[in-house]
Amino acid sequence: MNADTTRTGAGATSNQPASTTESVWRRDHFVSLLRFAEGSIRQDGAACWLDDLGRPDESHPVETWITSRMAHIFAVGHLLGVSGADEYAARAISGLRDVLGDPEFGGWLASRGEGDELVGTKEAYAHAFVVLAASTGKVAGITGASELLTTALAVLDARFWEPEQELHLDERSRDWSSASDYRGVNANMHSVEALLAAHAATGDGLWLERAAAIGDRVVSWASSNEWRIPEHFDAAWNPMLEYNSDRPHDPFKPYGATPGHGLEWARLLLQIDAEAGTSGRRTDSAVALFDRAVEDGWDANGGGFVYTTDWSGTPVEARRFHWVAAEAVATAHVLGRVTGEARYAELEGEWWAWIQANLIDAAHGSWHHELDTENQPSGRTWVGKPDVYHAAQAVILPELPLTGSFAASAQRAGHILA
């Protein structure tokens, strides 16, 4: 069986062990995604943007968030026994330290291009991913990860955390002297992911407390907005619901509600409970976020999840992005485990079938990152295949125990891919 083109057992029950055929497919596909991503890691460790064929696209600079994601997912691969994954994880960790670290002002540059070309903006989003990479790397025993984590946590805490709000601000100047007035939920969502991983790596309860505080704040906003999460805020954390109404295709700050984030937050709430030992505390909120995202986002006629909607649930950007589908199957699986309800397995199976038919690129590897409304490969917002992080996590998640982080889950699973 070709693991990348044939999927058997797509409807396996989420709260039961996967069938042998299903498990083989998942494990093989996870490894194939890592093999595709190997082409992104330069000799100096920074991760290139990859085109549709998996070749480095030199028109893009190397990005801190991509390099961090690759370090994280290769470290997960190493924990699971994927041969050679530790080498790529170590190279990416060194790329974060030596290429994308800012030797003058500290922290991490957003990106670096050819020669002296750089984007010196300091972003909470990128710094959260450095924490994630370093945390997973430390759990996996990757060289340099422990030292990187100490530094990254200190920077995230000192430069971005707003204690009176219990949230992270979004962006600062390169020398840290000024901060943007914009505040955003996306950076805080990935901060929760990173802080859960940091708790697993360090045992320091502070990081778990912060992850829980951020998650609960987002729930409070969503619950008062029909479970559509406000994404954009001013400096005082007042929602700006019409922000970027003229930029519906923005890859990071689009107008309106983002169903994919509702799905991702639902999973993270369940992982907060798993890490904190508070089983059931946030399940109702996770279910509400999930149901709203599915009702607004899934196209029951043509299949696929839209990118954004307005505040009534009407699609604004109806193109389908791969990461939304990945988060959908991952969250459905976790909700199936936590609640035991069969409906989540049914949805998971339906969505995996759609992913198989439309997103997985059997000819060239990885997943198409963007489809148009007819489910044909497109490239208006996302060009190429820069990122296997969402797809790799979604496909391997059912093989792992449920914890607060992929690092802890992979560590407990052991070398299942050796």
Helices and strands as residue ranges (DSSP letters): H 20-37, G 38-40, E 62-63, H 64-80, H 85-98, E 111-112, E 118-119, E 122-123, H 124-140, H 145-155, I 156-160, E 161-162, E 167-168, E 171-172, E 183-184, H 185-202, H 205-223, E 232-233, H 259-276, H 283-297, E 308-309, E 315-317, E 320-321, H 322-339, H 342-358, E 370-371, H 389-396, G 397-399, H 406-413
